[in-house]
Amino acid sequence: MNELKGDCAKREYQVEQQLNIQEKVIEELEIATDSLRNRLNGILRVELEGKEGPAEAEQKLVTFAEKTRVHNSRIKGITQKIMRILDLCEL
């Protein structure tokens, strides 16, 4: 039984460790995307301000699922930024 508890704790640690790595990678991607936009600023058309729809009510999730949802949301935001850059590019 103690072996199972130790194995479970090891798995939880590994999941937390990978989530932390993923968090840092997402931060690097956000910085790189912002840097790309800044470098291309001279060839991008002026972006019109768009209105965002109301945020959806989100159900309460367990810790791992919540962290994953946050990461997914950030990745989606980065993807949208890249798509806007492509849309605004005048080349």
Secondary structure, 3 states (H helix, E strand, C coil): CHHHHHHHHHHHHHHHHHHHHHHHHHHHHHHHHHHHHHHCHHHECCCCCCCCCCCCCCCCCCHHHHHHHHHHHHHHHHHHHHHHHHHHECC
